[in-house]
Amino acid sequence: MKTNGVDIHYEVTGSGPWVTLSHSLACSAAMWDEQIAAFAARHSVLRYDTRGHGASEASPGPYSFAQLAADVLGLWDALGIERSALVGLSMGGMIAQHVALAAPQRVTRLVLADTACRYPADVLPVWEQRIATVRERGMEAVARPTLERWFTAPYRATHPEVLARIGALIRATPVEGYAGCGHCIARLDVAQRLRTLAVPTLVIVGEQDAGTPPAMAREIAQSIPGARLEIIPQAAHLSNIEQAATFNRLVTDFLDEQER
């Protein structure tokens, strides 16, 4: 679907109140496969490929979070979605924060998983190096170290099929999409703005998430009035996959609070 100037690929499953899923950098809507059955049992689930990822258009970068948030709002407009719960993981959580800040009246509930609200200045060179690496050598160059950050060692050893599936998503990500999104991730800073939010919020993080560790999750939870923090044991960055049952229970219970 054409929205905000780009073609955005999306899927809708189930029926009921809307919940929208926003995925991590270097993935696609397929990252949410383990969530669909649980969430669609009581909700209309919208999952989409972020600009520059999956089957969505990889427009020239760099991108901005204002742009990525506008993509979501434009998709909602095109689909006639007035209000939706919003679940975002990693980059998806950063996009979700910007959507909630831009249009809080349209977000019923907010789930921010394994994400951050700001990065220290010394992270910028790390992202610049990653972007330079993929421009010079392609996505294959970052696939293995990314998987090592995203999953714990015991999980990697016992779930080679999952690593192959997620590794394929990483390798298939357009370089322009990775670089375009990496540019805005490196410059993320909405910590102070989050204090203005009045959207019910659940913050989730894997206990062993090295990329966006529990300390970053605590900062988000402390910044958003009334937000609740849940730390999932035996999980790294993609907690929705590594501990899918726990993740699904936390999110569905939180979404069900809205119904009650």
Secondary structure as UniProt FT lines:
FT   STRAND          2..3
FT   TURN            4..5
FT   STRAND          6..7
FT   STRAND          10..13
FT   STRAND          18..22
FT   TURN            25..26
FT   HELIX           29..32
FT   HELIX           33..40
FT   TURN            41..42
FT   STRAND          44..48
FT   TURN            51..52
FT   TURN            54..55
FT   HELIX           65..79
FT   STRAND          84..89
FT   HELIX           91..102
FT   HELIX           104..106
FT   STRAND          107..113
FT   HELIX           121..123
FT   HELIX           124..137
FT   HELIX           140..150
FT   HELIX           153..158
FT   HELIX           160..172
FT   HELIX           175..185
FT   TURN            186..187
FT   TURN            191..192
FT   HELIX           193..196
FT   STRAND          201..206
FT   TURN            207..208
FT   HELIX           214..223
FT   TURN            225..226
FT   STRAND          228..232
FT   TURN            233..234
FT   HELIX           239..242
FT   HELIX           244..259
//
